[in-house]
Amino acid sequence: MVESDFDKIDVVLREFEGRKGALIPILQNTQAQLGFLSKEALEYISEKTKIPVSEIYGVATFYTQFRLHPIGKNIIRICHGTACHVANAPKISEALYEELKVEPGGTTKDLKFTVEEVACLGCCSLAPVIMVNDKAYGRLTPDKIKDILAQY
Amino acid sequence: MENSVRIKVGLASCGIAAGGLDVLEKVEAFLKEHDVKAQLEHTGCIGMCYAEVLMEIEDDEFGSTMYGYLNAVDIEDILTAHLIEKKPLTEHIVVSDKFGGKEKEILDYQTRIVLRNCGVINPESIDEYIERGGYEALQKVIKDMSPVDVIDEIKESGLRGRGGAGFPTGLKWQFAYNNYADKKYVICNADEGDPGAFMDRSVLEGDPHEVLEGMLIAAYAIGSDTGFIYCRAEYPLAVKRLRIAIEKAKEKGFIGKNILGSDFDFDLTVYEGAGAFVCGEETALMKSIEGKRGMPTLRPPYPAESGLWGKPTNINNVETYSNVAWIIRNGAKKYADFGTEKSKGTKVFALTGKIKNGGLVEVPMGMTLRDVIYKVGGGIIDNRKFKAVQLGGPSGGCIPESLLDTPVDYDSLTKTGAIMGSGGMVVMDDTTCMVDMARFFLNFTQDESCGKCTFCRIGTKRMLEILNRITQGKGEKGDIEKLEDLSKKIIKGSLCGLGQTAPNPVLTTIKYFRDEYEAHINDKTCPAGACKDLVKYEILEDKCIGCGACKRACLVDAISGEKKEVHTINQDICIKCGACMTACKFDAVIKS
């Protein structure tokens, strides 16, 4: 981590100073600032909050939202909720993995895309759905994947 | 005249995903270009998600006119016809005071208590909520009712927890009230994790104040001054709108110190979950708010006795709180008029899957599943054959056609082996494989098991392995019995609802669709044609004209053939994605 990264964590820590049980929001905000939670970042948070790093690591690995590795520039979330599953979401995933040559949860070599499978994005009526960053694409078929990726 | 025109565009998550923002932009541009004076507003989800993007125009000539299935390109024509030529294009209308509209019937079947404001008001405006009777109930309880009066009223209404288990809400409040402590908490469980369920999201995005008012009344009743809303992080818009709602409620003096001049104080914080399904379980949720791993603890003690940080805590879900203000305002008796003897009021369902009118519906308890699916939901897509309806997500079960006349209430649904659950209702047709469905849910629960109880952690894993084998055509005799045996043990050996209900999807599919399991195991076939390893795509020689559409659609270049000659699929390369079948216009590609 560079010097400015520590400053960013300091800002986050100041915001939650003295608040009971603030570890999860601290990690969320740190991740929002730095993209992922590096070992150094976790150790620094531990040092400042006096929460043992083992406990912080336990929390960080329990919740799926937290990432311990760098991620791609664009995050693609494939919905695998019930409605999307019934509407053939597995075929959308396959098409994506095929196109990007990555494994589930993986990041492309050029660090352009990270692909995650998520439980439900809550747009069931548009199934099957994927979300690229904050934009949702609904009523998909495998052949639409190429065009969507080309926009990024 | 022109001043009284109001245009509302549906901008909940589904509306935005369907292109709502593009529509909004077009409307803005139109109003500017033609110098039309109209109030342009955003609103939440009216529930007709299948017809998104939706836009409602309210004016003196036509009353309320709702347009649906919109694209940004249609807007110019629709607005010109409606606002300038005064001759609305009826083919785009879904519901209208003057023109009826093809969807009016669907709304007429419903009873809207929880969703009464969704899609009607601007969720970011507290004034619009107040205009429709908002915060009247809070004033009533503070001025005229004691905490015991409030609890009695809720008890009398017969309201039961809408999160799934159906525990009487009034009784829950009573327990928290009875426990003396220096501090008590009120929590709203908005960690809606069941895949295929989005009731709470729509309420939070469409009418956040309704949830706040319900929580305030609960806090007043049990004697609490601090509350948390635990909302899943996957719902950024809901979190944003809740925060705006809390700010506005503070400005108006509904949240804060000495609320409405009384000695009742209440402070409310939104807490974002970090992605763990088990946190929907109340003890796990409280651990998460405390900043720890969200692992359930043994009950008793129940939260009403020892909850958040060891203090008495009342925890209800979004939909439960959303009923409270209505009950106080209209009286418990009126609420109890809806529903059945033991299940009062209404229930919101997220209707999805192979259903024509997918979306959010609210029906009185006691309506039959058949009416919900065929009357409110419009039946099955492409009029295919109904096979099963899945209720209650990963904790629930699949109900077959023979039980479609089961009324929607807690006790009748439990008898079928499914549960009411939080309100996910996924409809399946004859192309859905029930073994694959069971596998899908098991895959989910085994992934989300927190790992504390051995049977839940390892038992679900073993069950998933068996189901994986069966769907791959490697099932063995005795597998069904093994699944049943493991199910019983997982139910017995798990601490929380996740493990105790995880086997339900498997048990109900075995109970009602045993023949499908047997077909997979004995004949190595998938009757629904859904299990990839048991199907094969082929091209019929007599139907293929050699157009090459399938070849172009194939992602892995598994199809070969010259132009105008019969094409063939190389089975070794084929990934069975089905793109060729979709691409073929001559029905020459078949699945066997």
Interface residues (C-beta under 8 A of the other chain):
Chain A: K20 G21 A22 L23 I24 P25 L27 Q28 E55 G58 V59 F62 Y63 T64 Q65 F66 H80 G81 T82 A83 H85 V86 A87 N88 P90 K91 E94 A95 E98 E99 V118 A119 C120 L121 G122 C123 C124 S125 L126 A127 V129 D134 A136 Y137 G138 T141 P142 D143
Chain B: S13 C14 I16 A17 A18 C49 Y50 E52 E192 G193 D194 P195 G196 A197 F198 R201 A233 E234 Y235 P236 Y271 E272 G273 A274 G275 A276 F277 S288 I289 E290 G291 K292 R293 G294 W309 A350 T352 G353 K354 G358 G359 Q390 G393 G424 V426 M428 T432 M437 F440 F441 F444 E448 C450 K532 A553 L555 V556 I575 C577 G578 A579 T582 A583
